[in-house]
Amino acid sequence: MTKRKAAIIGSSGMIGQRFAHMLHGHPYFEVVAHCASDRSEGKRLSDVWRLAETELGDDLGERIIRATDAGDLVEDGVEVVFSGLPSDVAGGIEDDLADLGMAVFSNASAHRTDADTPILIPEINNGHLKALDAQKKRRRRGGFIVTNANCSVTGLALGLKPLVDSFGFADIQVATYQALSGAGYPGVPSVDVLGNILPHIPKEEEKMNSEGRKILGSYENGAFVDSAVNILASCTRVNVRDGHLEAVFIRNENMPDAEEVASTLDKFVSKPQELGLPSAPVKPIVVRVEPDRPQPLLDSFAGTPERARGMAVTVGRIRAGAGSLRFFLLVHNTIRGGAGGSVLNAELAHREGVL
C-alpha cells in the first residue's frame, strides 16, 4: 500500500516528539518533513529529544528539523499534517495548510469551537466526521482541520461514553491531578511545584465542560448538538511527569452496582477496534480491580498492541451505592490525550475515505 506523505509541525515540542515516535514506520503515513520554528531549524531530532522513556534510533534521531513553510510542504506532496503547535500560534498556520488542500490533525485548541470542526475521539463520535463536508466547501482547495480534545477531557469522555449510553448519567463532577508534561517543556518551574500542588490551570475547567459536551453530543442537520451531560471540574497540577489522574463523581437515582459499572466499561469497544486501526488499543478502557490502581507510574502506558501503548484509559477503585458512583481514571496526557489521539483520528479518516 502506498503511504500518504505527512509532515509534523511543532516537531521540537513534547507533542511533536510523540508524533515523531508514533508515526515512525507507520503503515498508513510516511513523514517526509519535521518542521518547527526558526530557532529549531537545522537541528536534528536527537538535539531536542525529551522523551526519556523512549529510545531514539539513529534513523529517526538524524532527521533534520525544517522551518515551517506551507509552500515547501505543497511542493513535497504532503497530504496530511500533524500539528503539535502551541495553541496561541496554531490557528493561522493550520488554516493556511488546510486552505492549501492538506488534512490537518491538530492537538491545539485554536479550532475546537469552530462550527464545522470536530473534536474527534474515534471511539465516541466518529460520526462527527460528517462536519468536514461543510468545512471542505469553504476552503479553497478542499483541505480540513480535525482537532483532538483537551488532554483531561479525552480520558474523561472515553470513560464516560459507555456509562452515559448505558445508564443515562448526566451529572458529572471530576477532580483532576494533572502531570507536568501537560504544560509542555520545560513546563512548570520546579520551585513552584516541588512538594506542592497548583490548584489552578487557566481555562482548563471550562474546557472540561464545553469540549466534553461537544464530544459526547451528536451532529445533526449540519450542526453539532451538545450532550445534556454537565461536567463540573476542579483541575490541579501535580508533581508527576506523565499521566493525568482523575477522580470522578456521578450522582443518579437509579445507580447500578459497582460490578455492573465495571462490566460495562470492560466490554466497551467501538469503531477503531472493529476496523483494527493501527494505534487503536484492543481494549480502550482497562479496568483494574486492585485497591491502589490506577497509578501514573504503573498505568500511564496501558494499551496493546505495542503501537497502542499509552492509548488506553485505565479505570479503578469503582465504588457505587446510595445514588452515587465514584472511580478514578488515568489517561496518558501526551499520548492518548495528545499526539496519539490525533494519529488515531488520521487513521480513522484514512480508513473512512475522508482523506
Buried (B, 14 or more C-beta within 10 A) or exposed (E): EEBBBBBBBBBBBBBBBBBBBBBBEBEBBBBBBBBBBEEBBEBBBEEBBEBEEBEBEEEBBEBEBBEBEBEBBBEBEBBBBBBBBBBEBBBEBBBBBBBBBBBBBBBBBBBBBBEBBBBBBBBBBBEBBBBBEBBBEEBEEBBBBBBBBBBBBBBBBBBBBBBBEBBEBBEBBBBBBBBBBBBBBEBBEEEEBEEEEBEEBEEBBEBBBBBBBBBBBBBEEEEBEBBEBEBEBBBBBBBBBBBBBBBBBBBBEEBBEBEBBBBBBEEBBBBBBEBEBBBBBBBBBBBBEEEEBBBBEBBBBBBEEEBBBBBBBBBBBBEBEEEEBBBBBBBBBBBBBBBBBBBBBBBBBBBEEBB
